[in-house]
């Protein structure tokens, strides 16, 4: 036998190295797998403990607040204490219910589905005869506040279904998802969702837009294209019932669009796709002519910009225009109709060339035709000075123009990006687990900080936040789901 050559010895050596590395990689992978399994179990235990705490201590008959003291004795919504009541506006009741449903879909644990169902039944109790929801659902007649004219139980006279701040939209979205998970077998949940969707369809205005709220089906009027008012808008043309007119305020069109998209996905009913397209047609009509090819907060039936609240003048609206463009992108993606992309390049060019502030943000308002950034002072007088604005309102907004432009370019090429949940770092998961108290709460010590809804807690009160609960449940469930899908 010939002795091995240098080349053959090198070959054997390389094979040995490769085999050793392969074993090492296998060993490390097994270690990672064991570590993942241990962290997944810890995350699941944390999720169970947190959800049990929130449902048992913070819920009132399945409904939730923005913030609460840790014992549930003082629960708060939007500038009001919630006594025998709960709030619909995110991150209130529907958002908490959606977190429970997300936990169920990540784990398959029916305890979470029962919690979501309890929230669904609470929401059903708050449905108005007009089909949607008000901001607050009262379980007993309040000393102050307007008790709803509820469909399924005795209530008061208030029958204004609200699309403001995602109140009715978030309720419908949650009920649609709950109905899907339940296989449409729960009669109350299915009927409540279907009634709400029918009412939303009936509330759509002839031009395809939506009012801020409704009591009855939409009125008739002749559709027009957006135009500048031919009167002194600073002192004329104010409508007391501005909420009855077409609005884009606070993301309304984007939220309504997502309801129709999801309803079409779940129920395969063409009415929802048609309503979505009509909403897109409204946004085409609502784009103002040159020199400001963007969108306003509010329009009258002649499609002229109008006043809403005393600090919301007729103006080009930076935030609402970005929401309009993002909504048009979604409608173009779902409908596969390129006409909904047509307004976007002109609007992007206008905002980039004429509207960006020195810090890269957009003003909430730009004066009609002059395009000067428009503000108000603390006496609510129109001003070009941003140094004395009231603090309760967002007068400037972050630019989303790069995101909009990138999405536009992809859709123009026929490319649709798959929406995948963001990966969760194990380090973030460990931090969420570490923050949970022995009682199952993610709590904070109140030190006088400004909180959403302005709860009147005492100094050093322990409190919890629905927004924190929802965010942490999202982190835990995404991590659990990512390992389950491997």
C-alpha positions as CSV (number, residue, x, y, z in Angstrom):
1,X,0.0,0.0,0.0
2,X,1.2,3.4,-0.9
3,X,1.7,6.0,1.9
4,X,-0.9,8.8,1.8
5,X,0.2,11.8,-0.3
6,X,0.2,15.4,1.1
7,X,-2.9,16.2,-1.0
8,X,-4.8,13.2,0.4
9,X,-3.7,14.1,4.0
10,X,-5.0,17.6,3.4
11,X,-8.2,16.2,2.1
12,X,-8.7,14.0,5.2
13,X,-7.8,17.0,7.4
14,X,-10.5,19.2,5.7
15,X,-13.1,16.5,6.0
16,X,-12.3,16.2,9.7
17,X,-12.6,20.0,10.1
18,X,-15.9,20.0,8.2
19,X,-17.3,17.1,10.3
20,X,-16.2,18.8,13.5
21,X,-17.8,22.1,12.5
22,X,-21.0,20.3,11.5
23,X,-21.1,18.6,15.0
24,X,-20.4,21.9,16.7
25,X,-23.2,23.7,14.7
26,X,-25.5,20.8,15.5
27,X,-24.6,21.0,19.2
28,X,-25.1,24.8,19.3
29,X,-28.4,24.5,17.4
30,X,-29.6,22.0,20.0
31,X,-28.5,24.4,22.8
32,X,-30.4,27.2,21.0
33,X,-33.4,25.0,20.6
34,X,-33.4,24.1,24.3
35,X,-33.0,27.8,25.2
36,X,-35.9,28.8,22.8
37,X,-38.1,26.1,24.4
38,X,-37.4,27.3,27.9
39,X,-38.0,30.9,27.0
40,X,-41.2,30.0,25.1
41,X,-42.5,28.2,28.2
42,X,-41.6,31.2,30.3
43,X,-43.3,33.5,27.9
44,X,-46.4,31.4,27.9
45,X,-46.6,31.3,31.7
46,X,-46.1,35.1,31.8
47,X,-48.9,35.6,29.2
48,X,-51.3,33.4,31.2
49,X,-50.6,35.2,34.4
50,X,-50.9,38.7,32.9
51,X,-54.1,37.9,31.0
52,X,-55.7,36.4,34.1
53,X,-54.8,39.5,36.2
54,X,-56.1,41.9,33.6
55,X,-59.4,40.1,33.1
56,X,-60.1,39.5,36.8
57,X,-58.9,42.9,38.2
58,X,-59.3,45.5,35.5
59,X,-62.3,44.3,33.5
60,X,-65.9,45.3,34.3
61,X,-68.2,42.8,32.7
62,X,-65.7,42.3,29.9
63,X,-65.1,46.0,29.3
64,X,-61.8,47.9,29.8
65,X,-60.4,51.4,30.5
66,X,-57.3,53.2,29.3
67,X,-55.7,53.2,32.8
68,X,-56.6,51.8,36.2
69,X,-55.2,51.7,39.7
70,X,-53.8,48.2,40.3
71,X,-56.9,47.2,42.4
72,X,-59.3,48.3,39.7
73,X,-61.0,50.8,42.0
74,X,-60.2,53.9,39.9
75,X,-60.6,53.3,36.2
76,X,-60.2,56.0,33.6
77,X,-61.1,56.7,29.9
78,X,-60.9,60.0,28.0
79,X,-60.9,62.7,30.7
80,X,-63.5,60.8,32.8
81,X,-63.6,58.2,35.5
82,X,-65.3,55.0,34.3
83,X,-67.8,54.0,37.0
84,X,-69.9,51.0,35.8
85,X,-68.8,51.8,32.2
86,X,-66.0,51.1,29.8
87,X,-64.4,52.8,26.8
88,X,-64.5,51.8,23.2
89,X,-61.8,54.0,21.8
90,X,-58.4,52.3,21.3
91,X,-56.5,51.3,23.4
92,X,-59.7,50.5,25.2
93,X,-62.1,47.5,25.1
94,X,-61.9,46.2,21.5
95,X,-58.1,46.5,21.6
96,X,-57.8,44.5,24.8
97,X,-60.2,41.9,23.3
98,X,-58.1,41.7,20.2
99,X,-55.0,41.0,22.5
100,X,-56.9,38.1,24.1
101,X,-57.8,36.8,20.6
102,X,-54.2,37.1,19.5
103,X,-53.1,35.1,22.6
104,X,-55.6,32.3,21.6
105,X,-54.4,32.1,18.0
106,X,-50.8,32.0,19.2
107,X,-51.3,29.3,21.8
108,X,-54.6,27.4,21.0
109,X,-55.5,27.9,24.7
110,X,-59.3,28.2,25.0
111,X,-59.0,30.2,28.2
112,X,-58.0,33.2,26.0
113,X,-60.8,32.6,23.6
114,X,-63.2,32.7,26.6
115,X,-61.7,36.1,27.6
116,X,-62.1,37.4,24.1
117,X,-65.7,36.2,23.9
118,X,-66.5,37.9,27.2
119,X,-65.2,41.1,25.7
120,X,-67.2,40.5,22.6
121,X,-70.4,40.1,24.6
122,X,-69.6,43.4,26.5
123,X,-69.2,45.2,23.2
124,X,-72.5,43.7,22.0
125,X,-74.2,45.2,25.1
126,X,-73.0,48.6,24.0
127,X,-74.2,48.6,20.4
128,X,-76.5,51.5,19.6
129,X,-79.8,51.1,17.7
130,X,-78.0,53.1,14.9
131,X,-75.6,50.2,14.6
132,X,-72.3,51.5,15.8
133,X,-70.9,52.6,19.2
134,X,-70.3,55.7,21.2
135,X,-67.0,56.4,23.0
136,X,-68.3,55.1,26.3
137,X,-70.6,52.2,27.1
138,X,-72.6,52.6,30.3
139,X,-73.8,49.6,32.2
140,X,-75.9,51.7,34.5
141,X,-77.4,55.2,34.1
142,X,-74.6,57.7,34.9
143,X,-74.9,60.8,37.0
144,X,-73.2,62.6,34.1
145,X,-72.8,61.5,30.6
146,X,-75.1,60.4,27.8
147,X,-76.3,56.8,28.1
148,X,-76.7,55.1,24.8
149,X,-79.9,54.0,23.1
150,X,-78.8,50.4,23.2
151,X,-80.2,47.7,20.9
152,X,-80.1,44.8,23.3
153,X,-81.0,46.3,26.6
154,X,-82.6,49.3,28.3
155,X,-80.6,52.5,27.9
156,X,-80.9,56.2,27.3
157,X,-81.5,58.4,24.2
158,X,-78.0,58.9,22.8
159,X,-78.0,57.2,19.3
160,X,-75.0,58.7,17.6
161,X,-72.7,56.0,16.2
162,X,-69.2,57.4,16.1
163,X,-66.4,56.9,13.7
164,X,-64.2,59.4,15.6
165,X,-60.9,58.1,16.9
166,X,-61.5,54.5,15.6
167,X,-64.4,53.9,18.0
168,X,-66.9,52.0,15.9
169,X,-64.2,50.7,13.4
170,X,-62.2,49.0,16.1
171,X,-65.3,47.4,17.5
172,X,-66.3,46.0,14.2
173,X,-62.8,44.7,13.3
174,X,-62.6,42.9,16.6
175,X,-66.1,41.3,16.2
176,X,-65.3,40.2,12.6
177,X,-62.1,38.5,13.8
178,X,-63.9,36.9,16.8
179,X,-66.7,35.7,14.5
180,X,-64.1,34.2,12.1
181,X,-62.3,32.4,14.9
182,X,-65.6,31.1,16.3
183,X,-66.5,29.8,12.8
184,X,-69.6,32.1,12.7
185,X,-71.3,29.7,15.2
186,X,-71.9,32.2,18.0
187,X,-75.3,33.8,17.1
188,X,-74.8,37.0,19.2
189,X,-71.3,37.8,17.9
190,X,-72.2,37.0,14.3
191,X,-75.5,39.0,14.4
192,X,-73.8,42.0,16.1
193,X,-71.0,42.2,13.6
194,X,-73.4,41.8,10.6
195,X,-75.8,44.5,12.0
196,X,-72.8,46.9,12.5
197,X,-71.5,46.3,9.0
198,X,-74.9,46.9,7.4
199,X,-75.2,50.1,9.3
200,X,-71.7,51.2,8.2
201,X,-72.6,50.5,4.6
202,X,-75.8,52.6,5.0
203,X,-73.9,55.5,6.5
204,X,-71.6,55.9,3.4
205,X,-72.4,59.3,1.8
206,X,-73.3,59.6,-1.9
207,X,-69.8,60.8,-2.7
208,X,-68.3,57.7,-1.1
209,X,-67.0,59.5,2.1
210,X,-68.1,59.1,5.6
211,X,-69.3,61.5,8.3
212,X,-67.8,61.5,11.8
213,X,-70.9,59.8,13.0
214,X,-74.5,58.9,12.1
215,X,-77.9,58.3,13.7
216,X,-79.6,57.2,10.5
217,X,-78.7,56.2,6.9
218,X,-76.9,58.7,4.7
219,X,-78.8,61.7,3.2
220,X,-78.8,62.3,-0.6
221,X,-76.9,65.1,-2.3
222,X,-75.3,65.8,-5.7
223,X,-71.6,64.6,-5.8
224,X,-69.0,67.3,-6.6
225,X,-65.2,67.5,-6.9
226,X,-63.2,69.3,-4.3
227,X,-62.9,73.1,-4.8
228,X,-61.9,76.2,-2.9
229,X,-64.7,78.2,-1.0
230,X,-65.7,81.4,-2.8
231,X,-66.4,83.2,0.5
232,X,-64.4,84.4,3.5
233,X,-63.9,81.1,5.2
234,X,-62.2,82.7,8.2
235,X,-65.5,84.2,9.3
236,X,-68.2,82.4,7.3
237,X,-69.5,79.0,6.5
238,X,-69.3,77.4,9.9
239,X,-71.6,74.4,10.4
240,X,-72.7,73.6,13.9
241,X,-73.3,69.9,13.0
242,X,-70.0,69.5,11.2
243,X,-70.0,65.8,12.3
244,X,-72.6,65.0,9.6
245,X,-70.3,65.9,6.8
246,X,-67.5,64.1,4.9
247,X,-64.4,63.9,7.1
248,X,-60.8,62.5,7.1
249,X,-60.1,63.6,10.6
250,X,-57.8,61.4,12.8
251,X,-57.3,58.6,10.3
252,X,-61.0,57.9,9.8
253,X,-60.7,56.9,6.1
254,X,-57.8,54.5,6.8
255,X,-59.7,52.9,9.7
256,X,-62.9,52.4,7.7
257,X,-60.9,51.0,4.8
258,X,-59.4,48.3,7.0
259,X,-62.9,47.3,8.2
260,X,-64.1,46.8,4.6
261,X,-60.9,45.0,3.6
262,X,-61.2,42.5,6.5
263,X,-64.9,42.1,6.2
264,X,-64.5,41.2,2.5
265,X,-61.7,38.7,3.4
266,X,-63.8,37.0,6.1
267,X,-67.3,37.0,4.6
268,X,-66.5,37.2,0.8
269,X,-69.3,39.7,0.3
270,X,-68.8,42.0,-2.7
271,X,-70.7,44.8,-0.9
272,X,-67.6,45.4,1.2
273,X,-65.3,45.5,-1.7
274,X,-67.6,47.9,-3.5
275,X,-67.8,50.2,-0.5
276,X,-64.0,50.2,-0.3
277,X,-63.8,51.3,-4.0
278,X,-66.4,54.0,-3.3
279,X,-64.3,55.3,-0.5
280,X,-61.4,55.4,-2.9
281,X,-63.5,57.3,-5.4
282,X,-64.3,59.8,-2.6
283,X,-60.5,60.3,-2.0
284,X,-60.0,61.0,-5.7
285,X,-62.8,63.6,-5.6
286,X,-61.5,65.1,-2.4
287,X,-58.0,65.9,-3.6
288,X,-57.9,69.7,-3.9
289,X,-57.0,71.4,-7.2
290,X,-53.7,73.2,-7.8
291,X,-51.8,74.9,-6.2
292,X,-52.5,72.5,-3.3
293,X,-53.2,69.0,-4.7
294,X,-53.7,67.4,-1.2
295,X,-56.6,66.8,1.2
296,X,-58.5,68.6,3.9
297,X,-59.9,67.5,7.2
298,X,-63.5,68.2,6.5
299,X,-65.8,69.0,3.4
300,X,-69.3,70.2,3.0
301,X,-71.7,68.6,0.4
302,X,-70.3,70.9,-2.3
303,X,-66.8,69.4,-1.5
304,X,-65.4,72.7,-0.1
305,X,-63.2,72.6,3.0
306,X,-65.1,73.6,6.2
307,X,-64.5,74.2,9.9
308,X,-64.8,71.4,12.3
309,X,-64.0,72.2,16.0
310,X,-62.9,75.7,16.8
311,X,-59.2,74.8,16.4
312,X,-59.8,72.9,13.1
313,X,-60.1,75.5,10.3
314,X,-60.7,74.8,6.5
315,X,-57.1,74.1,5.4
316,X,-54.9,71.6,3.7
317,X,-54.2,69.0,6.4
318,X,-50.8,67.4,6.6
319,X,-51.7,64.4,8.7
320,X,-55.0,63.6,7.0
321,X,-53.3,63.9,3.6
322,X,-50.8,61.3,4.5
323,X,-53.6,59.0,5.7
324,X,-55.5,59.6,2.4
325,X,-52.4,58.6,0.4
326,X,-51.8,55.5,2.5
327,X,-55.5,54.5,2.2
328,X,-55.4,55.0,-1.6
329,X,-52.4,52.6,-1.7
330,X,-54.3,50.0,0.3
331,X,-57.4,50.4,-1.9
332,X,-55.2,50.1,-5.1
333,X,-53.5,47.0,-3.6
334,X,-56.8,45.2,-2.7
335,X,-58.9,46.3,-5.8
336,X,-56.0,46.0,-8.2
337,X,-57.2,49.2,-9.8
338,X,-54.3,51.6,-10.7
339,X,-56.6,54.7,-10.8
340,X,-56.3,54.9,-7.0
341,X,-52.5,55.5,-7.5
342,X,-52.9,58.5,-9.8
343,X,-53.2,61.3,-7.2
344,X,-50.2,60.3,-5.2
345,X,-47.2,61.6,-7.3
346,X,-48.7,65.1,-7.5
347,X,-49.4,65.1,-3.8
348,X,-45.9,63.8,-2.9
349,X,-44.3,66.4,-5.0
350,X,-46.4,69.2,-3.5
351,X,-45.5,68.2,0.1
352,X,-41.8,67.7,-0.6
353,X,-41.4,70.9,-2.5
354,X,-43.8,73.3,-0.6
355,X,-44.7,71.9,2.8
356,X,-41.8,70.4,4.7
357,X,-40.9,72.4,7.8
358,X,-37.3,73.1,8.8
359,X,-37.3,70.1,11.1
360,X,-38.6,67.8,8.4
361,X,-42.1,67.6,9.8
362,X,-45.4,68.6,8.3
363,X,-47.7,71.2,9.8
364,X,-51.2,70.0,10.7
365,X,-52.7,72.8,8.6
366,X,-51.6,74.9,5.6
367,X,-53.7,78.0,4.7
368,X,-55.8,77.6,1.6
369,X,-54.1,78.9,-1.5
370,X,-51.3,80.8,0.3
371,X,-49.9,77.5,1.7
372,X,-48.5,79.2,4.8
373,X,-48.4,76.9,7.9
374,X,-51.4,77.8,9.9
375,X,-51.7,77.6,13.7
376,X,-53.8,79.0,16.5
377,X,-52.9,80.8,19.7
378,X,-54.2,79.9,23.1
379,X,-57.3,82.1,22.6
380,X,-58.0,80.0,19.4
381,X,-57.3,82.8,17.0
382,X,-55.8,82.0,13.7
383,X,-52.0,82.6,13.6
384,X,-48.9,82.0,11.6
385,X,-46.9,81.7,14.8
386,X,-46.4,78.3,16.3
387,X,-44.9,79.5,19.6
388,X,-48.2,79.9,21.5
389,X,-50.3,77.0,20.3
390,X,-52.6,75.1,22.7
391,X,-50.9,72.0,24.0
392,X,-53.9,69.6,23.7
393,X,-53.6,69.2,19.9
394,X,-51.0,68.0,17.5
395,X,-50.0,71.0,15.4
396,X,-47.1,69.3,13.6
397,X,-46.7,65.7,12.5
398,X,-43.9,63.3,11.4
399,X,-43.4,63.0,7.7
400,X,-44.3,59.6,6.2
401,X,-43.5,60.7,2.7
402,X,-40.6,58.3,2.2
403,X,-42.8,55.3,3.3
404,X,-45.6,56.5,1.0
405,X,-43.2,57.0,-2.0
406,X,-41.6,53.5,-1.5
407,X,-45.0,51.8,-1.4
408,X,-46.2,53.7,-4.4
409,X,-43.1,52.7,-6.4
410,X,-43.6,49.0,-5.6
411,X,-47.3,49.0,-6.3
412,X,-46.7,50.8,-9.6
413,X,-44.5,47.9,-10.6
414,X,-47.2,45.4,-9.5
415,X,-45.2,44.3,-6.4
416,X,-47.2,43.7,-3.2
417,X,-45.2,43.3,-0.1
418,X,-46.2,40.4,2.2
419,X,-47.2,41.6,5.6
420,X,-45.3,39.6,8.1
421,X,-45.2,40.2,11.9
422,X,-41.9,41.7,13.0
423,X,-39.5,39.3,14.6
424,X,-39.2,39.6,18.3
425,X,-35.8,39.6,20.0
426,X,-35.4,37.1,22.9
427,X,-33.8,40.0,24.9
428,X,-37.1,42.0,24.5
429,X,-39.1,39.0,25.6
430,X,-37.0,38.5,28.7
431,X,-37.4,42.2,29.6
432,X,-41.2,41.9,29.3
433,X,-41.1,38.7,31.5
434,X,-38.9,40.5,34.0
435,X,-41.2,43.5,34.3
436,X,-44.3,41.4,35.3
437,X,-45.1,41.7,39.0
438,X,-45.8,38.8,41.2
439,X,-49.5,39.6,41.0
440,X,-49.5,39.4,37.2
441,X,-49.5,43.1,36.4
442,X,-47.2,45.3,34.4
443,X,-47.6,48.2,36.8
444,X,-46.1,51.7,37.2
445,X,-45.8,54.1,40.2
446,X,-47.7,57.3,39.4
447,X,-45.4,60.4,39.7
448,X,-47.6,63.0,38.2
449,X,-46.7,62.2,34.6
450,X,-49.2,63.1,31.8
451,X,-51.1,60.0,30.7
452,X,-53.6,59.4,27.9
453,X,-57.1,60.4,29.1
454,X,-55.6,62.4,32.0
455,X,-56.5,60.1,34.9
456,X,-56.6,61.7,38.3
457,X,-54.4,59.3,40.2
458,X,-52.8,60.1,43.6
459,X,-49.1,60.5,43.9
460,X,-47.4,57.1,44.2
461,X,-50.6,55.1,43.2
462,X,-49.8,51.9,41.4
463,X,-51.5,51.9,38.1
464,X,-51.7,49.8,34.9
465,X,-52.2,50.8,31.3
466,X,-54.2,49.0,28.6
467,X,-51.7,50.2,26.0
468,X,-48.9,48.5,27.9
469,X,-50.9,45.3,28.4
470,X,-51.7,45.2,24.7
471,X,-48.1,45.9,23.6
472,X,-46.6,43.3,26.0
473,X,-49.1,40.6,25.0
474,X,-48.2,41.4,21.4
475,X,-44.5,40.8,22.1
476,X,-45.1,37.5,23.9
477,X,-47.6,36.1,21.4
478,X,-45.4,37.0,18.4
479,X,-42.5,35.3,20.0
480,X,-44.5,32.2,20.8
481,X,-45.9,32.1,17.3
482,X,-42.5,32.5,15.7
483,X,-41.3,29.3,17.5
484,X,-44.5,27.4,16.9
485,X,-44.1,27.9,13.1
486,X,-40.6,26.5,13.0
